[in-house]
């Protein structure tokens, strides 16, 4: 939140007017900046409880790629259809509570059709948009808005999103989008939620926490940088929550033990910074144990004999040299 404090001295009314004009300009500029976001985000419902932004073009090169992809896959919590072209996306936006995925990138219609058909998805149409419907009731479907935009969700969710985008006047937008646009300027992975707990947020932040709102982002371009904020009802609740994180961090993965919990009035800030070198050391797999050379003692020498039978003068034992 941008807070501008202006101290005005003097009794002359002209002093106030001189300050008021540039202040209004600054306020208007900050609002415009906060509400500037990609047009693809227009498909998000105005009553969205949470949105998650994934700068997949960057994140897929990081150590978080495997964990994020596993949650998005058909076997994960979010159950995206397993289309290979989805993993060529530039950006993936998720909105809850009725999950809607918005993937931006390059998705040629012929490629999408071939991969959808291989999964047994059925082609239909809704208001001029191609829908690929999953054959299983527990699998999410797909809408190809264009060669650069795919929507993922239940059929009813996709149809509602398509209708919402057709509205040209009086369109209502989620207030979370402005917060998301601000987070996206510095984060590869970010979350903005109206309140916690939230089903979508819990997929990526498995922490039992009740708060009025939550927002945070992760940057992986030069090590690891985490910055999050949530609001509590009272100053006392904020103090207790911050202390909880300070104590809990001692039992976290070594990568997260440097997490700082900072009280800021009724807000709590969570901050973590890990350098590239520290990150590489923490993620380096343990070295395999060294194989020890075991010396085998030779068997003691023992006499050997050959027993021969069938000779005219009877059986005979002939001694051989020892080993």
ChimeraX attribute file (.defattr): number of C-alpha atoms within 10 A of each C-alpha:
attribute: neighborCount
match mode: 1-to-1
recipient: residues
	/A:1	6
	/A:2	7
	/A:3	6
	/A:4	8
	/A:5	7
	/A:6	9
	/A:7	6
	/A:8	9
	/A:9	8
	/A:10	8
	/A:11	8
	/A:12	8
	/A:13	8
	/A:14	10
	/A:15	12
	/A:16	14
	/A:17	11
	/A:18	10
	/A:19	13
	/A:20	13
	/A:21	10
	/A:22	11
	/A:23	15
	/A:24	11
	/A:25	10
	/A:26	13
	/A:27	14
	/A:28	12
	/A:29	11
	/A:30	13
	/A:31	12
	/A:32	12
	/A:33	13
	/A:34	18
	/A:35	17
	/A:36	14
	/A:37	17
	/A:38	10
	/A:39	8
	/A:40	17
	/A:41	19
	/A:42	20
	/A:43	21
	/A:44	26
	/A:45	21
	/A:46	15
	/A:47	15
	/A:48	20
	/A:49	23
	/A:50	27
	/A:51	27
	/A:52	25
	/A:53	23
	/A:54	24
	/A:55	19
	/A:56	24
	/A:57	15
	/A:58	17
	/A:59	22
	/A:60	19
	/A:61	12
	/A:62	15
	/A:63	14
	/A:64	12
	/A:65	13
	/A:66	12
	/A:67	11
	/A:68	18
	/A:69	16
	/A:70	15
	/A:71	16
	/A:72	17
	/A:73	15
	/A:74	17
	/A:75	13
	/A:76	14
	/A:77	13
	/A:78	21
	/A:79	19
	/A:80	22
	/A:81	22
	/A:82	15
	/A:83	18
	/A:84	12
	/A:85	14
	/A:86	19
	/A:87	16
	/A:88	16
	/A:89	22
	/A:90	18
	/A:91	20
	/A:92	22
	/A:93	23
	/A:94	24
	/A:95	26
	/A:96	20
	/A:97	16
	/A:98	16
	/A:99	22
	/A:100	24
	/A:101	27
	/A:102	23
	/A:103	26
	/A:104	24
	/A:105	20
	/A:106	16
	/A:107	20
	/A:108	14
	/A:109	14
	/A:110	10
	/A:111	13
	/A:112	20
	/A:113	19
	/A:114	12
	/A:115	16
	/A:116	22
	/A:117	14
	/A:118	10
	/A:119	14
	/A:120	13
	/A:121	20
	/A:122	14
	/A:123	15
	/A:124	12
	/A:125	13
	/A:126	12
	/A:127	10
	/A:128	9
	/A:129	15
	/A:130	17
	/A:131	24
	/A:132	23
	/A:133	23
	/A:134	21
	/A:135	13
	/A:136	10
	/A:137	10
	/A:138	10
	/A:139	17
	/A:140	24
	/A:141	26
	/A:142	24
	/A:143	25
	/A:144	21
	/A:145	16
	/A:146	16
	/A:147	15
	/A:148	16
	/A:149	19
	/A:150	23
	/A:151	26
	/A:152	23
	/A:153	25
	/A:154	19
	/A:155	19
	/A:156	11
	/A:157	18
	/A:158	24
	/A:159	17
	/A:160	13
	/A:161	19
	/A:162	21
	/A:163	12
	/A:164	17
	/A:165	16
	/A:166	12
	/A:167	10
	/A:168	7
	/A:169	6
	/A:170	6
	/A:171	11
	/A:172	12
	/A:173	17
	/A:174	17
	/A:175	16
	/A:176	23
	/A:177	24
	/A:178	19
	/A:179	22
	/A:180	27
	/A:181	20
	/A:182	16
	/A:183	22
	/A:184	21
	/A:185	9
	/A:186	14
	/A:187	24
	/A:188	22
	/A:189	24
	/A:190	26
	/A:191	28
	/A:192	28
	/A:193	26
	/A:194	19
	/A:195	18
	/A:196	20
	/A:197	19
	/A:198	19
	/A:199	16
	/A:200	22
	/A:201	23
	/A:202	13
	/A:203	15
	/A:204	14
	/A:205	13
	/A:206	10
	/A:207	11
	/A:208	9
	/A:209	14
	/A:210	16
	/A:211	19
	/A:212	14
	/A:213	18
	/A:214	23
	/A:215	23
	/A:216	22
	/A:217	24
	/A:218	23
	/A:219	21
	/A:220	21
	/A:221	15
	/A:222	12
	/A:223	15
	/A:224	18
	/A:225	17
	/A:226	19
	/A:227	19
	/A:228	18
	/A:229	19
	/A:230	23
	/A:231	23
	/A:232	21
	/A:233	12
	/A:234	11
	/A:235	16
	/A:236	12
	/A:237	16
	/A:238	23
	/A:239	19
	/A:240	14
	/A:241	20
	/A:242	21
	/A:243	15
	/A:244	12
	/A:245	17
	/A:246	18
	/A:247	12
	/A:248	12
	/A:249	18
	/A:250	13
	/A:251	10
	/A:252	13
	/A:253	10
	/A:254	11
	/A:255	17
	/A:256	15
	/A:257	15
	/A:258	16
	/A:259	20
	/A:260	18
	/A:261	22
	/A:262	19
	/A:263	19
	/A:264	14
	/A:265	13
	/A:266	15
	/A:267	23
	/A:268	26
	/A:269	18
	/A:270	18
	/A:271	18
	/A:272	17
	/A:273	20
	/A:274	19
	/A:275	13
	/A:276	14
	/A:277	10
	/A:278	14
	/A:279	17
	/A:280	13
	/A:281	12
	/A:282	14
	/A:283	11
	/A:284	9
	/A:285	8
	/A:286	8
	/A:287	6
	/A:288	6
	/A:289	6
	/A:290	6
	/A:291	6
	/A:292	6
	/A:293	6
	/A:294	6
	/A:295	6
	/A:296	6
	/A:297	6
	/A:298	6
	/A:299	7
	/A:300	7
	/A:301	9
	/A:302	8
	/A:303	9
	/A:304	13
	/A:305	12
	/A:306	10
	/A:307	10
	/A:308	11
	/A:309	11
	/A:310	8
	/A:311	8
	/A:312	6
	/A:313	7
	/A:314	8
	/A:315	11
	/A:316	13
	/A:317	11
	/A:318	10
	/A:319	11
	/A:320	10
	/A:321	9
	/A:322	10
	/A:323	9
